[in-house]
Amino acid sequence: MSVIAEIIDTLEYKVEKLFAKSKTLEKNNQDLRLELNKAVQIIQKQSEEIEALNKQYETLKIANSLLGSDNNKRETKLKINSLIREIDYCIAQLSD
């Protein structure tokens, strides 16, 4: 009878260890998920900042060309032509 009692005690001990390890892993998993969410938010914020900076850079390139720089004249002329076409289209829509 004592052999069976020892086996049962050993099983209970192992089951308790498994539950403890399971809880530890669940906590670790939850912590990792929170860390991942924070990282995703940081990446999203940085992507938005990069996009804003790219727009600002393009605007500065155009402004620089308008001030007389020869570096981006072709791009500036294309942008101005595009804006003129958009304005003409809007005027045509208003006229109808």
C-alpha positions, 0 to 999 in steps of 0.5 A: 500500500505504501508503494501506491501512496508514494506513486500518488504523492509523486504524481501529485507533486509532478502535476503541481509542478506542471501547473506552476510551470504552466502559470509561469509560461502564461504570465511570460506569454502575456508579458511578451504580448504586451511588449509586442503591442508596444513595439507595434505602436512604436513602429506605427508612430515611426512610420507616420513620422517618416511619411510626414518627413518625406512629405516635408522633404518633397515640399522643401525640394519644390520650394528650393526649385522655385527659389532658383535651384537647378537641381529639381527644376524638372520635377518642379515643372511637372508638379506645377503642370499637374497642379494647373491641370487639376485647377483647370479640371476644377474650373471645368467642373464648376462651369458645368 
